[in-house]
Amino acid sequence: MTKIGIVTGSVREGRVNLQVAEWVKEQADKLNLDAEFEIVDIKDYELPLFNEAMPPAMANKQYTSEDINRWSQKIDSLDGFIFITPEYNKATSTVLKSQIDYLGPEFGNKAAGIVGYGSTLGVAATQSLRQILANFNVATVGPFGAFSLFTDFENMSTFKPAEVHTATIEAVIATTANWAKALKTIR
């Protein structure tokens, strides 16, 4: 079975990120795809800002701490990802970037969908994350989610997405699952 991790992109107090991830998982579970979806909350794997002496691409999965090894094993166990990214200052969050930076080959030749949100729909965060993931040979799917803090969140704190987003999110999910399944053949 193809395994897709719905990866949260925020750890701060009062985050809405987990609400978006839970909604995306609900949509994924309704689609009855030949894939298993799970939320991977980076708060459960929270590492300090990346500051390792050896670049992960050269570490051969021999990391310096059990926490990094646990993060590595989780990402390695997945065939694809749907990243839920907030937009901070026209980029993805620092914590998500740092979590990604800790690893290397665990991401290679896998598929990813991206769901962004923010005051400008998270579009810049989505583009920034695409560029980061390309460095790891992650194939990012074309459709992406884009939610507004002003219209898809009640009081900017409770996720209440407009129905118009459902078809796009279903496309993100289905395309990610299909690409992840196909990419398994080259890993």
C-alpha positions as CSV (number, residue, x, y, z in Angstrom):
1,M,0.0,0.0,0.0
2,T,1.2,3.5,-0.8
3,K,1.8,5.6,2.3
4,I,1.3,9.3,2.2
5,G,2.3,11.6,5.1
6,I,0.4,14.8,5.6
7,V,3.2,16.9,7.1
8,T,2.4,19.9,9.3
9,G,4.5,23.0,8.8
10,S,4.1,24.8,12.1
11,V,4.8,24.2,15.7
12,R,3.9,27.6,17.3
13,E,1.3,28.1,20.0
14,G,-2.1,28.9,18.5
15,R,-1.2,27.3,15.1
16,V,-4.0,26.5,12.7
17,N,-1.8,24.2,10.7
18,L,-3.0,21.0,12.4
19,Q,-6.7,21.9,11.6
20,V,-5.8,22.1,7.9
21,A,-3.9,18.8,8.0
22,E,-6.8,17.1,9.7
23,W,-9.3,18.4,7.1
24,V,-7.0,17.3,4.3
25,K,-6.8,13.8,5.8
26,E,-10.6,13.7,6.1
27,Q,-10.9,14.5,2.4
28,A,-8.2,11.9,1.6
29,D,-10.0,9.2,3.5
30,K,-13.2,9.9,1.6
31,L,-11.6,9.3,-1.7
32,N,-11.1,5.5,-1.3
33,L,-7.7,5.6,-3.0
34,D,-5.3,2.7,-2.9
35,A,-3.2,4.7,-0.4
36,E,-2.9,5.1,3.4
37,F,-2.8,8.7,4.7
38,E,-1.4,9.7,8.1
39,I,-0.7,13.0,9.7
40,V,3.0,13.6,10.5
41,D,3.0,16.4,13.0
42,I,6.5,18.0,13.0
43,K,5.8,19.1,16.6
44,D,6.2,15.4,17.5
45,Y,9.7,15.4,15.9
46,E,10.7,18.9,16.7
47,L,14.4,19.4,16.4
48,P,16.4,22.5,17.0
49,L,17.2,24.7,14.0
50,F,19.5,22.8,11.7
51,N,23.1,23.1,12.8
52,E,24.8,19.7,12.0
53,A,28.4,19.6,11.1
54,M,27.9,17.0,8.3
55,P,25.5,17.8,5.5
56,P,22.7,15.1,5.5
57,A,23.5,14.1,1.9
58,M,26.9,13.0,3.1
59,A,25.8,11.4,6.4
60,N,24.5,8.1,4.8
61,K,21.6,8.2,7.3
62,Q,24.1,8.0,10.2
63,Y,22.7,10.9,12.2
64,T,24.0,12.4,15.5
65,S,20.9,11.9,17.7
66,E,18.0,9.5,18.3
67,D,15.6,12.3,17.5
68,I,17.0,12.8,14.1
69,N,17.0,9.1,13.5
70,R,13.4,8.9,14.5
71,W,12.5,11.7,12.0
72,S,14.6,10.0,9.3
73,Q,12.8,6.7,9.9
74,K,9.4,8.3,9.6
75,I,10.1,10.1,6.4
76,D,11.9,7.0,5.0
77,S,8.8,4.9,5.6
78,L,6.6,7.2,3.5
79,D,6.1,7.1,-0.3
80,G,4.8,10.6,-0.6
81,F,3.8,13.7,1.2
82,I,1.2,16.5,1.4
83,F,2.9,19.4,3.1
84,I,0.6,21.9,4.9
85,T,2.6,25.1,4.9
86,P,1.8,28.5,6.4
87,E,3.2,31.5,4.7
88,Y,5.6,33.6,6.8
89,N,7.1,36.6,5.0
90,K,6.5,35.2,1.6
91,A,8.1,31.8,2.4
92,T,7.5,28.5,4.1
93,S,8.0,28.4,7.8
94,T,11.5,28.3,9.2
95,V,10.7,25.2,11.3
96,L,9.5,23.2,8.3
97,K,12.6,24.2,6.3
98,S,14.8,23.2,9.2
99,Q,13.1,19.8,9.6
100,I,13.6,19.1,5.9
101,D,17.2,20.2,6.0
102,Y,18.0,17.5,8.6
103,L,17.5,14.8,6.0
104,G,18.5,14.0,2.5
105,P,18.0,10.7,0.7
106,E,14.8,9.9,2.7
107,F,12.9,12.4,0.5
108,G,14.4,11.3,-2.9
109,N,12.2,10.1,-5.7
110,K,9.0,10.6,-3.9
111,A,5.9,12.7,-4.7
112,A,4.6,15.7,-2.8
113,G,1.5,17.8,-2.9
114,I,1.4,21.2,-1.2
115,V,-1.4,23.0,0.6
116,G,-0.6,26.6,1.6
117,Y,-2.4,29.2,3.5
118,G,-1.9,32.8,4.6
119,S,-3.0,36.3,4.0
120,T,-2.1,35.9,0.3
121,L,-3.3,32.3,0.0
122,G,0.1,30.8,0.8
123,V,1.2,31.0,-2.8
124,A,4.7,32.3,-2.1
125,A,5.2,29.6,0.6
126,T,4.1,27.0,-1.9
127,Q,6.5,28.2,-4.5
128,S,9.4,28.4,-1.9
129,L,8.6,24.9,-0.8
130,R,8.6,23.6,-4.3
131,Q,12.1,25.0,-4.8
132,I,13.4,23.4,-1.6
133,L,11.9,20.0,-2.4
134,A,13.3,20.0,-6.0
135,N,16.8,19.8,-4.4
136,F,15.8,16.4,-3.0
137,N,14.4,15.1,-6.3
138,V,10.9,15.3,-4.9
139,A,8.3,15.5,-7.7
140,T,5.8,18.2,-6.6
141,V,2.4,17.8,-8.2
142,G,0.8,20.6,-10.2
143,P,-2.4,21.2,-8.3
144,F,-2.0,22.9,-4.9
145,G,-4.2,24.1,-2.1
146,A,-4.4,27.8,-1.4
147,F,-6.4,29.0,1.6
148,S,-7.0,32.6,2.8
149,L,-6.7,33.5,6.5
150,F,-9.5,36.0,5.8
151,T,-12.1,33.9,4.1
152,D,-11.3,30.2,5.0
153,F,-10.7,30.8,8.7
154,E,-13.2,32.1,11.2
155,N,-11.4,34.9,13.2
156,M,-8.2,33.7,11.6
157,S,-8.1,30.8,14.1
158,T,-10.7,28.2,13.2
159,F,-10.4,26.5,9.8
160,K,-13.7,26.7,7.8
161,P,-12.8,26.2,4.2
162,A,-15.1,27.3,1.4
163,E,-16.7,24.4,-0.6
164,V,-15.0,25.7,-3.7
165,H,-11.6,24.3,-2.5
166,T,-12.8,20.6,-2.3
167,A,-12.2,19.7,-5.9
168,T,-8.7,21.2,-5.9
169,I,-7.8,19.4,-2.7
170,E,-9.1,16.2,-4.1
171,A,-6.9,16.7,-7.1
172,V,-3.9,17.4,-4.9
173,I,-4.5,14.2,-2.9
174,A,-5.3,11.9,-5.9
175,T,-2.4,13.2,-8.0
176,T,0.1,12.9,-5.1
177,A,-1.1,9.3,-4.4
178,N,-0.8,8.3,-8.0
179,W,2.6,9.8,-8.5
180,A,3.8,8.3,-5.2
181,K,2.7,4.9,-6.4
182,A,4.4,5.3,-9.7
183,L,7.7,6.6,-8.2
184,K,7.9,3.5,-6.0
185,T,9.0,1.7,-9.1
186,I,12.3,3.7,-9.4
187,R,13.3,3.6,-5.7
